[in-house]
Amino acid sequence: MTTQKTSIKIGYCLSLTGPLAANGQTARLAHQIWQDRVNEQGGLVGHEVELVCVDDRSDGSSVAGIYNALLSDEKVDLLLGGYGNNSISPAMPLAIEHEKFFVGLMGLGVNIPFSYDRFFAMIPTGTDPNTALTAGFFEAASRQTPSPRKVAVVAADAPFTKNPIEGARANAAKYGLEVISETKYSLETTDFTEILRQAEQSDPDILFLCSYLNDSVRLIRSIAESELDPLVVGGAVIGPQSSAVQTELGSLLNGIVNYEYWLPTATMQFPGVRDLISTYQERARDTTADSLGYYVVPFAYAQLQVLEQAIVATGGIDDAQLAEYTRSATFPTVVGDVTFGRLGEWAEPRVLTVQFRDIGSTDISEFAKPEARVVVAPDGYSSGELAVPYRASAKAR
């Protein structure tokens, strides 16, 4: 006797605990909003959708085992990529082995070593993700007078910094800038005094940072307390996009230049995104998820919109058909129309470069203000000019 299928099970992992939990929990809540909406409308191709999400505890070494169990024990129909390289990269070999359609959330350059034709990345860094992440940062810095010449790199000693640093070096060379030093630190570092002293000795015009959440807080606090005063500080800092970091650092973020993917500006009010953010913020209240949701929520929701539209268009859950459709389709999403190109990356990049300004306290309402993050690049989305040098731009008015 054949049991009739009652639901479509989609399996994946997120970092719901551990140092990466802030973004993992935010993505999970956005995914739940999508699941609720889809099921309220009758599900997909006649079946209710069930998201099976497992906590990887921010431990990349657990990811492969989780996905194995999702396939063998949970018998999921489809796989979904987690958040960031830490949760996506370790799952890639298994996805390839099982020939699974695989859409990841915000992993930078994940598919470069694999060239897997069924992988797609929900991150607006285009077909050259390493350079796209900081292209606006270096372009905006290069326009200053006098022109910057020297770059010092301070970065966490971890696998995730490799791609951003490679991209930063390429962007620096494009604008005639010389990387004069590169200092790595352990993610467990609490005292950055000596590390910053090493960077200061080279008298850089640009202090390029590549850090991740907890170390971002300690690093930015240390820079604010130091004597360093380059023209520009920032670049590839993961953390200032999160309300947990914003409410911890407050005005210490003033002057920092960094990347963002979406903000509630007039030029980024894509269909459905305002309603999504409103719904999310209501559900996130009194939880440990990000209060505003600007960074992760639209892309986590769009990640599943791509899956949804591919299932509906192909009429089923066949991995090969889903991948074939996704390679050539354009997907209307809450982050605009998305088309995928080489290696499953967005065909066109759309990374914002912003500068934190005029933040007066640690209250989250400070960061909800449009003027809290001035978009300095790209031109089509800009809301102001880069303010330099760092110390002058760091003073809240």
N, C-alpha and C positions, 0 to 999 in steps of 0.2 A: 504493500500500500504506500503510495506516494503522499507525503505531507505537503500540503499547499503552503507556499511561502507567504508569510504574513508581514514581514518587514525587510527593509534594506538596512543591513548593519554596516556601519562605516567605522573602522577602527584606527586609532592613532594614539600618540602619547603627547603630553604637554608637561612642562615643568611647573607643577602646581605647588610644590614645596621646594625648599632650598633657595640658593641665592638668585635664581632666575624666575622665582615664583610670581613676582609682580606682573610681568608680561604674560606668563603662562595662564594665570588666573583670569586676566583680562581677556585673552583670546578665548578661553573656555566659556566665559559669559556671553561673548559675542556669538559663538557657535550655538549656544543654547537658544539665543534669541532667534537665530535662523531656523533651528530645528522646530521650535514652537510654531513659527509662522508657516513653515512648509507643511507641517502636520495639520495645522488648523485649516489649510486649504486642500486637504485630502491626500497629502504625501506626494510621492513621485512615482509616476507610471503605475498608479494604482496601489502603491504600498506605503505604509507608514515608514518614516526614517528613524533609525535608532543610532545615535552617536555613542560609540564605546570608547571612552577616553580614559587612559591610564596615566597615573602620575609617574614620570621618570625621575623625580626628585632632583632635577638639575644634574643628573649623573649620566653623562653620555655613554658610559660603559654598560648601562642597563637597557639601552634603547633597542639593540638587536634582539635581545631576549623577549622584550615586550612585544615587538612586532611578530616574532615567531609564535608567541602564545596567542596573539590576536587571530592569526591565521589557523593555527592548529587546534586551539582550545575553544576560542570564542566563535570560530567559523565565520569571521566577518566576510562580507561580500566585496568590500572596497577598502583600500587603505587611504589615509590622508596624512600628509606631512605635518610634523609638529611645528613649533615656533623656533626659529633661529637654527644656525649651523649645529649647535650642540644636540638638538633633537632630530634634525633632518639627516645630516651627513652619515651617522652610524646606521641609519635605516636604508640608505641607498643600495648597498649590495643585496639586501634581501628583496627590496622592491624589484631590482633588476632580475634577480634569480627567478622570481615568481611572475615576471613580466606584468607588473601592476602599474596601472595609471596612478600617478603620484603628484599631487599638488602641494607644495610646501609653502610655509608662511615665513617670509622675511629672512630666508637664508641667503647670505651673500656669496655668490659664485659657487654654490654647492655643486652644480653639475659640471664644472670645469674639468675635474679629473675623470668623470664618468662618461660624459657625452651621451646620456641615456635619453632616447627619443620619446619616452613616455613621462618625463618629468617636466613640471611647469612651476614657475616661481611667482608667488604673489608678493612681489616687491618691485617698486618702480625704478630700478636701477639699470634697465635696458640691457642690451646685448654685450656691453662691456661693463659689468657691474663694479669691478674693482675701482675703475677710474670715475665712474658716474657718481659714486657716493660722495666724493669730495671735489668734484669738478667745479662746482659753484663756490666752494670755500676758497680755492686757489685763484679762481678767476676774479672774485671780488677783492681778494687781498692784493692781486697784481695791479689793480686800478689805482692804488693809493699813491700819494706823493709825499715824500720820496718813495720810489719803488722799493719794495722789499727785495733782499738778496739772499738771506740765509735762513734755513729752516732747521730747527732742532726737533727730533721725534722723541716723544716719551710714550711708551706703550707697555701694556701688560704682556708678560711673557706667556702667551697662550696661543693655541692654533687659530682662534678666531681673528687674531690681529694680522695674520699673514696677508690676507687679501687686501684689507684697507691700507696697509703700509705700502704694498706694491703699487696700489692705485695712487697713493699720495706721492710716491717717488716719481711716477709717470707724469702726474699733473704738475708737480714742481718743475720738472725738466721742461715741460711745455711752455712754462712762463719764465724760463731762464733763471729759476731759483736753484740754489745749491743746498742739498741736505748735508749739513756739516757734522751732525751727530745723531746717533740713535741709541737711546737708553731703554733697556727692558727692565721690568720689575715683576716680582712675584705677585699673584693675585691676593696673597695674604699680607702684602705690605701695608703697614700702618703708619710708618714714619717716612715721608717723602723728602725730608730735608736734604739728604745727600744726593738723591736723584735729581732734584731740582737745582742743586748747586752745580752739578755736572752740566746740566743744560744751560745754566746761566753763564758759565765760563766761556761758552761759544758766542755769547752775545747775539742770540738769534733775533731776527725780525719777526719770524713766525714760530710759535710754539705749537707743534702739531701733536694732538693727544689721541690715543686709541685705547679706550678703557671700557669697563663693563660694570654697570650698576654699583655695587658696594665700593669697589676701588675708585670709581668715578667720583663718589662723594668725598672720599678721603683725599684724592688728588686735587680736586677743585678747591677744597677747603685749604689745602696746603699752599696752592698757588696764590690764593687770596691773601694768605698770611705772609707770603714771601716778598722779596724785593723785586721779583721779576716784572718787567714792564715792556714786553714785546709789542709790536704793532698789532698782532692778531694772536688770539689764543683759542684753541678748540680743534674742530675737524671731524673726528669720528668717535664721539663720546656717546656710549650707550648708557642711559640713565636719566639725563636731564629731560627726556621726553616723558618720564613717568612722574605721576603726582607724588609718589612716595619720596622720590629724590627731590622734587621741587619743594615740597613742604619741609624737607630737612635742610636744604641749602638756602632757600629764599633769595635774598638780595646778593648772596655770594655768586649767584649765576649771572649777575649783570656783567655784560661785556663778553661773555663766552659766545663763540660762533660755532654753530653745529648744524647737523642735518636734521630734517624732518621729512615726513612723507605726505602728511595731510594736516591742514589746519582749517578752522572755520572761517576762512576769508571769503570775500565775495566771489573770487575767481575759482573757488573749489567747492561750490555748493552744487554738487552733482545730484541727480534725482535720487531721492530716498535717504541721503546721508544725514540730513538734519533730523529726520524722524528717528533714524537708527541711533544717533548720538543721544537724543533725548530719552529714548527708551532705555538705552544702556545706562545712562547716568542715574535714572530712576532705580534700576535694578542693582546698580553697583553701590548704592547708598548703604552704609553700615556693613559693607563687606571689605575684604582686603584687596579687592581689585582696584585698578587705577580709577581715580575719581572722575577724570575728564574723558579719558578713552580716546583722545585724538590720535595717538600714535598707532596703536594696535587694532582697535575696534573696526574701523572701516575696512582694513585689509583682511582681517580674520573673517569678517562677514562676506567680503568679496571672494575670498578663497572658496567658500562653499557655494556662492552664487555661480562660479565657474563650473563646479561639479554638478550643481542642479541643472544648469542650462545644457550641459553636455549630455546628461542622462535623458532629459526631455527631448532633445534634438535627435538622439540616436535611438530613443525608445527602449533603453535597457541599460544594463550595467556591465557590458562586455568591455574589458580593459582596452583591448586593441581598438575598438570602435570609438571609445571615449577619447583616446589619445589622438587618433586620426582626425576626429572632428575638432578637437581643441587646437591642433596645430594650425588650422586655417581659418577658424571662426573669429569673429569680433564679439566680445561679451560686454553687454551693458551692465555696469555694476555701480555700487555706491561710491566707487572711486573713479568713475568715468568709464569710457569705453576702453576695454583691455584687449590687445592683440599680442600674441606671443610670437617671438622670433627665435633666433639661434639659441640652442641649448635650453629652450623653454623659458627664456627670460622675456620680459616685456620688450616688444619690438622698439618702443621709444621710451627713453628714460624721462623721469619727472621727479627729480629729487630737489627738495627745497633746501636752501641754505639760509639759516636764520641767526639773528643776534638777540640774546636776552637783554632787555633794557627796562629801566624804570620800575624794577620790582622792589617794593618797599618793605615786604614782610614775608613770613612763611605761610600765610594764609593762601589756600588753593585758589581763592577768588582772584588773587593777583595774576595768576597764570591763565585764567580764563579770559583776561582782557586782550583784545587784538593787538594792542601796543606792547604787550609783554614779550612777544617774539616778532621782531621786524624781519620780514622776508627780504633778503638782499640779493638773492638770485634763485631761479633764472628770471630774466627780464619780464616774461609774460605773467609772472605771479608776484613780482616784487612789490613791497609796500614802503620801502625806504632805502637809504644808503647805509653802508657800513660805517660805523663810528670807530675811530682809532685815535690814539693807541689804547691798549687794553685798560690801563688804570683810569684814564679819562672816561672811557665808555662804561666802566664799571660803577660809576657814581650814579646812584638813583636820584632822579630829580623830584 
